[in-house]
Amino acid sequence: MRRRILHVAVVAVSVALVLFGIPLALAARATVLSEERGELERTALLASRQVGPDFLAGDPVELPRVEDDKKVAVYDSSLTHRSPATSGPPTADSVTRAAARGVEADGVVGADLVVAVPVTVAEKVIAVVRVAAPTSQTLTATLLAWAALVLCAGLALAVAVLVARRQARFLSTPLEALAVTAERVASGDLQTRTEPLGTPELVRLAQTQNDMLDRLCELITRERRLTAEISHQLRTPLTGLALGLQNALSRDGSSAAADPHASLADALGQVRDLELTIDHVIQLARPQGRALGADPVRSVAEVCAQIQRRWHGPLSEAGRALFVTAQTDLALPLPQFVVTEVLKILMDNATRHGAGRVTVVFRDLGSFVAIDVADEGSVQASGEELFRRGQSGSDGLGIGLALGRSIAEAYGGRLALARQQPTRFTLMVPLSPTPSEPDPTPVSDDPGQSESAADSREPESRS
């Protein structure tokens, strides 16, 4: 591209120099001729002053001294040569005869440029002064003027080439950087960016490319996050679904095998729950879907029963107890998706990373219900670090708690770490399916507050 820009600039400047140089060359030639005629005319006028009234009586004329390349001659009214023989031709030429009519005349005679001036007395031409100079002088002066023009044109072309090279570099460097960036992006490096340089148009092009890459990276990140979140939320339910179907197909006399219809019905319900989970996670991953709308509800009693049904077996196999306590009206409606999915994340973390008994407490906060999930383990990270994507869990992907907070906030709720040791997480969910901005009730960091509240009543269910 640089070579092309340089070629265009050189061609344009060359055409301009030719278009301007030819008229200038002709003007220079005309100027040289005019100056030479003027010089000869001044010499002739100076010599005519030496011709007086006594010239007709034969008085000799004393001609002024002139340059060696000029010749001054005087002719009388009859065009007879009256000056030294070497000063001019013995016979009057056409220019001299024209001046004898009473007007100045000039022209080229042979190899000389000739100017003739008449000398008049009483309005009568008594003599003609003729001055001649070789045309070679005019040609030399013209050639010198043309050489100066050629030198100036060459200098202008050299300057144009230098300016064109600099401008070509100024224009091509940003484009080359854009090309390099495009090649890196094509090879898979989506983090490379182009520094905006050059003209405003090139700066805008670079900024547009950078914005496009930012949006592309954001889209890819969102798609990867969506894939990871769906994978995280479906991993455990799919495992349970597979186990249930295996039990339904078994023929070992177990209760599940005795009633395969019930197992298949339970599997169908799990499939429907999985479809609902996928739909909500996809909606949550969209930029315009960060605030979710109305959601089917479940009562506190149904949520408690679901927790018992889902997590009693895994915790019992690990030798750990599960306590589910409701300190609120069991008929209160809770948004199904946010409660189910966030509790699934909290219970999975308590099972995988916690220790000792697991306690789930439902507390009434007026327009909100607080759900405490506690175990006897501990976490080392602070609350903000724990909810940062990639930080939660020592052997997981660090997605669960971050996704749980996103789900809770999308429904106008809140998920926080209430205590590090023993570990307690608190989920606050609104009772209304389309809540307004909540007035968050501070989650107490007092280790004994939740336990004292839990101990104030007997658990609704214990295992």
C-alpha positions in Angstrom: 0.0 0.0 0.0 2.8 2.4 0.7 4.2 1.9 -2.7 0.9 2.5 -4.3 0.4 5.7 -2.3 3.9 6.9 -3.3 3.3 6.0 -7.0 0.0 8.0 -7.0 1.7 11.0 -5.4 4.6 11.0 -7.8 2.3 10.7 -10.8 0.1 13.5 -9.6 3.1 15.8 -8.8 4.7 15.0 -12.2 1.5 15.9 -14.1 1.2 19.1 -12.1 4.8 20.0 -12.8 4.4 19.4 -16.6 1.2 21.4 -16.7 2.8 24.3 -14.9 6.3 23.9 -16.3 5.5 24.3 -20.0 3.8 27.7 -19.6 6.5 28.8 -17.3 9.2 27.8 -19.8 7.5 29.8 -22.5 7.0 32.7 -20.2 10.7 32.6 -19.3 11.7 32.6 -23.0 9.4 35.5 -23.6 10.8 37.4 -20.6 14.4 36.8 -21.8 13.6 38.1 -25.2 11.8 41.1 -23.8 14.7 42.0 -21.5 17.2 41.7 -24.3 15.1 43.9 -26.6 14.8 46.5 -23.8 18.6 46.5 -23.3 19.2 47.0 -27.0 16.6 49.7 -27.1 18.2 51.6 -24.2 21.6 51.3 -26.0 20.1 52.7 -29.2 18.4 55.6 -27.5 21.7 56.4 -25.7 23.5 56.4 -29.1 20.8 58.5 -30.8 21.6 61.4 -28.4 25.1 61.6 -30.1 23.5 62.4 -33.4 22.9 66.2 -33.7 21.6 68.6 -36.3 25.1 68.8 -37.9 24.9 65.2 -38.8 23.5 66.0 -42.2 26.4 68.3 -42.8 28.8 65.4 -42.5 29.7 65.9 -38.8 31.1 62.5 -37.6 29.2 60.7 -34.8 30.9 59.6 -31.6 29.1 56.5 -30.6 29.0 55.4 -26.9 31.1 52.5 -25.8 29.1 49.3 -25.5 29.7 45.6 -24.7 31.8 43.7 -27.2 28.8 41.5 -28.1 26.8 44.5 -29.2 27.2 46.4 -32.5 26.0 50.0 -32.9 25.6 51.5 -36.4 24.3 54.8 -37.7 22.6 55.3 -41.1 21.5 58.7 -42.7 18.1 59.4 -44.1 19.2 57.8 -47.4 20.1 54.6 -45.4 23.8 55.1 -46.1 26.1 53.6 -43.5 27.8 56.5 -41.6 29.6 54.6 -38.8 32.7 52.3 -38.8 32.4 49.4 -41.1 32.6 46.8 -38.4 29.7 48.2 -36.4 27.0 47.1 -38.8 26.2 45.9 -42.3 27.0 48.4 -45.1 23.5 48.0 -46.5 20.5 48.7 -44.4 18.4 45.7 -43.4 14.6 45.4 -43.1 14.6 46.5 -39.5 16.6 49.6 -40.3 14.4 50.5 -43.3 11.3 50.1 -41.0 12.8 52.5 -38.5 13.6 55.0 -41.3 9.8 55.5 -41.6 9.8 57.2 -38.2 9.0 54.4 -35.8 11.1 52.1 -33.6 11.6 48.6 -35.0 13.0 45.3 -33.9 13.4 41.8 -35.3 15.8 38.9 -36.0 18.1 39.4 -38.9 20.3 36.4 -39.6 21.9 35.4 -36.3 21.3 38.8 -34.7 18.6 40.4 -32.7 18.3 43.9 -34.1 16.6 47.1 -32.7 16.5 50.3 -34.8 15.6 53.8 -33.4 14.9 56.8 -35.7 16.5 60.2 -35.0 14.2 63.1 -36.0 14.8 66.8 -36.3 11.8 69.1 -37.0 9.7 66.0 -37.4 12.0 64.8 -40.1 14.1 61.6 -39.9 17.7 62.5 -40.3 19.3 59.2 -39.1 18.7 55.7 -37.9 20.6 54.1 -35.0 20.9 50.4 -35.3 21.9 48.1 -32.3 22.4 44.4 -32.8 23.3 41.5 -30.5 23.8 37.8 -31.3 20.7 35.6 -30.6 23.0 33.1 -29.0 23.0 35.2 -25.9 19.2 35.1 -25.8 19.3 31.3 -26.3 21.9 31.0 -23.5 19.8 33.0 -21.1 16.7 31.0 -22.1 18.5 27.7 -21.5 19.7 29.0 -18.1 16.1 29.9 -17.1 14.8 26.6 -18.3 17.6 24.8 -16.3 16.5 26.7 -13.2 12.9 25.6 -13.9 14.0 22.0 -14.3 16.1 22.2 -11.1 13.1 23.7 -9.2 10.8 21.0 -10.6 13.3 18.3 -9.5 13.5 19.8 -6.1 9.7 19.9 -5.9 9.4 16.3 -7.0 12.0 15.2 -4.4 10.1 17.1 -1.6 6.8 15.6 -2.9 8.4 12.1 -2.7 9.5 12.7 0.8 6.1 14.0 1.9 4.4 11.2 0.0 6.5 8.6 1.8 5.8 10.1 5.2 2.1 10.4 4.4 2.0 6.8 3.1 3.6 5.6 6.3 1.1 7.7 8.3 -1.8 6.2 6.4 -0.5 2.6 6.0 0.7 2.0 9.6 -2.7 2.0 11.2 -4.1 -0.2 8.3 -1.2 -2.6 8.8 -1.9 -2.7 12.5 -5.6 -3.5 11.7 -4.5 -6.3 9.4 -2.2 -7.8 12.0 -5.0 -7.6 14.6 -7.4 -9.3 12.2 -4.9 -12.1 11.6 -4.5 -12.6 15.3 -8.2 -12.7 15.8 -8.6 -15.2 13.0 -6.0 -17.4 14.7 -8.0 -17.3 17.9 -6.5 -14.4 19.9 -9.6 -12.4 20.8 -7.8 -10.3 23.4 -5.7 -8.4 21.0 -6.7 -4.8 20.3 -5.6 -2.1 17.9 -4.4 1.3 19.1 -6.4 4.0 17.3 -3.9 6.0 15.2 -3.9 8.1 12.0 -6.7 10.1 10.5 -10.1 10.4 12.1 -11.5 7.8 9.8 -8.8 5.3 10.6 -9.2 6.1 14.4 -12.9 5.4 14.0 -12.2 2.2 12.1 -9.8 1.0 14.9 -12.3 1.9 17.6 -15.1 0.1 15.7 -13.0 -3.0 15.4 -12.1 -2.9 19.1 -15.8 -2.4 20.0 -16.7 -5.4 17.8 -14.1 -7.6 19.5 -15.3 -6.4 22.9 -18.9 -7.4 22.0 -17.6 -10.7 20.5 -15.7 -11.5 23.7 -18.7 -10.6 25.8 -20.9 -12.8 23.7 -18.5 -15.7 23.9 -18.0 -15.2 27.7 -21.8 -15.1 28.2 -22.2 -18.3 26.1 -19.4 -20.1 28.0 -20.9 -18.9 31.3 -24.4 -20.1 30.2 -22.9 -23.5 29.3 -21.1 -23.8 32.6 -24.1 -22.7 34.6 -26.5 -25.1 32.8 -23.9 -27.9 33.3 -23.5 -27.1 36.9 -27.3 -27.0 37.6 -28.0 -30.2 35.6 -25.2 -32.3 36.9 -26.7 -33.5 40.1 -30.4 -33.8 38.9 -29.3 -35.8 35.9 -27.4 -38.2 38.1 -30.5 -38.7 40.3 -32.6 -39.1 37.2 -30.3 -41.8 35.9 -30.3 -43.6 39.2 -34.1 -43.5 39.3 -34.4 -44.9 35.8 -31.9 -47.7 36.6 -34.0 -48.6 39.7 -37.1 -48.7 37.6 -35.5 -51.1 35.1 -34.0 -53.4 37.8 -35.7 -56.7 38.7 -34.2 -57.4 42.1 -37.4 -57.2 44.0 -36.9 -53.8 45.4 -39.9 -51.4 45.9 -38.8 -49.3 42.9 -38.9 -52.3 40.7 -42.2 -53.4 42.1 -43.8 -50.1 41.1 -42.0 -48.9 37.9 -44.9 -46.6 37.1 -44.2 -44.5 40.2 -40.5 -44.3 39.3 -41.2 -43.2 35.8 -43.7 -40.6 37.0 -41.1 -39.3 39.4 -38.6 -39.3 36.5 -41.0 -37.3 34.3 -41.4 -34.8 37.1 -37.7 -34.4 37.3 -37.4 -33.9 33.6 -40.0 -31.1 33.8 -38.0 -29.5 36.6 -34.9 -29.8 34.4 -36.7 -28.0 31.5 -37.8 -25.2 33.9 -34.2 -24.9 35.2 -32.8 -24.7 31.7 -35.4 -22.0 30.7 -34.7 -19.9 33.7 -30.9 -20.2 33.4 -31.0 -19.2 29.8 -33.3 -16.2 30.6 -30.9 -15.2 33.4 -27.9 -15.4 31.1 -29.4 -12.9 28.6 -28.4 -9.2 29.0 -32.1 -8.2 29.1 -33.1 -11.0 31.4 -31.1 -10.1 34.5 -34.4 -9.1 36.2 -36.8 -12.1 36.0 -40.5 -11.8 36.2 -43.2 -13.9 37.9 -42.4 -17.5 38.9 -44.6 -20.4 40.0 -44.7 -20.6 43.8 -44.4 -23.3 46.3 -45.3 -23.2 50.0 -42.8 -23.4 52.8 -44.1 -26.8 53.6 -43.6 -28.1 50.1 -40.0 -26.7 50.1 -39.2 -28.4 53.4 -40.6 -31.7 52.1 -38.5 -31.3 48.9 -35.3 -30.7 50.9 -36.0 -33.8 53.0 -36.8 -35.9 50.0 -33.7 -34.8 48.0 -30.9 -34.5 50.6 -31.9 -36.9 53.4 -30.3 -39.9 51.6 -27.0 -38.4 50.5 -26.4 -36.9 54.0 -27.4 -40.2 55.8 -25.0 -42.2 53.6 -22.2 -39.8 54.8 -23.2 -40.2 58.4 -24.5 -36.6 58.7 -27.8 -35.4 60.1 -30.3 -33.0 58.4 -32.5 -30.6 60.3 -35.2 -28.6 58.6 -37.0 -26.0 60.7 -39.8 -23.6 59.7 -40.3 -20.5 62.0 -42.9 -19.1 59.7 -46.3 -19.9 58.3 -46.0 -23.2 56.3 -48.5 -21.9 53.7 -46.4 -18.8 52.8 -45.8 -18.8 49.0 -42.2 -18.7 47.8 -40.9 -18.3 44.2 -40.3 -21.9 43.1 -37.2 -21.4 40.8 -35.1 -19.1 43.0 -35.7 -21.2 46.2 -35.2 -24.5 44.5 -32.1 -23.6 42.5 -30.4 -21.6 45.2 -31.1 -24.2 47.9 -29.8 -26.8 45.6 -26.5 -24.9 45.3 -26.3 -24.3 49.1 -27.2 -27.9 50.0 -24.8 -29.3 47.4 -22.0 -27.1 48.8 -22.8 -28.2 52.4 -22.8 -31.8 51.3 -19.5 -31.6 49.4 -17.5 -29.0 51.4 -19.2 -28.8 54.8 -19.0 -31.0 57.9 -21.3 -32.3 60.6 -25.1 -31.8 60.7 -26.8 -29.5 58.2 -29.5 -27.2 59.4 -32.0 -25.4 57.2 -34.1 -22.7 59.0 -37.0 -20.6 57.4 -37.5 -17.3 59.1 -40.3 -14.8 58.6 -39.1 -11.2 57.9 -42.4 -9.7 56.9 -42.4 -9.3 53.1 -39.3 -11.5 52.9 -38.5 -15.0 54.1 -34.9 -15.7 55.2 -33.6 -19.2 54.7 -30.5 -20.1 56.6 -28.4 -23.1 55.5 -25.7 -24.0 58.1 -23.3 -26.8 58.7 -20.4 -27.3 61.2 -17.7 -26.7 58.7 -15.8 -23.5 57.9 -14.8 -21.3 54.9 -11.5 -19.4 54.7 -12.5 -16.9 52.0 -14.3 -13.7 52.7 -17.9 -13.2 51.5 -17.0 -11.2 48.4 -14.3 -13.6 47.4 -16.5 -16.5 47.9 -19.2 -15.2 45.6 -16.7 -14.3 42.9 -16.9 -16.6 39.9 -14.1 -19.2 40.0 -13.5 -18.9 43.7 -16.1 -21.0 45.5 -15.3 -24.6 46.1 -11.9 -26.3 46.4 -12.6 -28.9 43.8 -15.4 -27.3 41.7 -15.7 -24.8 39.0 -16.4 -21.9 41.3 -19.8 -21.3 39.6 -22.4 -22.3 42.2 -22.4 -19.5 44.7 -21.9 -16.9 42.0 -24.9 -18.3 40.1 -26.9 -18.5 43.2 -26.4 -14.8 44.0 -27.3 -13.9 40.4 -30.5 -15.9 40.6 -31.4 -14.4 44.0 -30.7 -10.8 42.9 -32.7 -11.4 39.6 -35.8 -12.0 41.7 -35.1 -9.1 44.0 -33.6 -11.2 46.8 -30.2 -11.6 48.4 -27.7 -14.3 49.1 -24.9 -13.7 51.6 -22.4 -15.5 53.8 -23.7 -14.8 57.3 -21.0 -16.7 59.2 -17.7 -18.3 58.3 -17.3 -20.8 61.2 -19.5 -22.6 61.6 -20.6 -21.9 58.1 -24.0 -20.3 57.5 -25.5 -18.9 54.3 -28.6 -16.8 54.3 -31.0 -16.5 51.3 -33.6 -13.8 51.5 -36.5 -14.2 49.0 -39.6 -11.9 48.6 -43.0 -13.3 49.0 -44.4 -11.5 46.0 -43.5 -13.0 42.5 -42.7 -9.5 41.2 -41.1 -7.8 44.1 -40.0 -4.2 44.3 -36.5 -3.3 45.4 -36.1 -5.0 48.7 -35.2 -3.3 51.9 -32.4 -5.7 52.9 -32.5 -6.8 56.5 -28.9 -7.0 57.7 -27.8 -10.6 58.1 -26.5 -11.0 61.6 -23.0 -12.1 62.0 -23.7 -13.2 65.6 -22.9 -16.9 65.7 -25.6 -17.6 68.2 -28.5 -15.7 66.8 -29.7 -18.3 64.2 -29.0 -21.2 66.6 -31.0 -19.5 69.4 -33.8 -18.8 67.0 -33.7 -22.4 65.8 -33.6 -23.8 69.3 -36.7 -21.7 70.3 -38.9 -24.2 68.5 -38.8 -27.9 67.8 -37.8 -28.7 64.2 -40.7 -29.4 61.9 -38.8 -32.4 60.5 -35.6 -34.0 61.6 -33.5 -36.8 60.2 
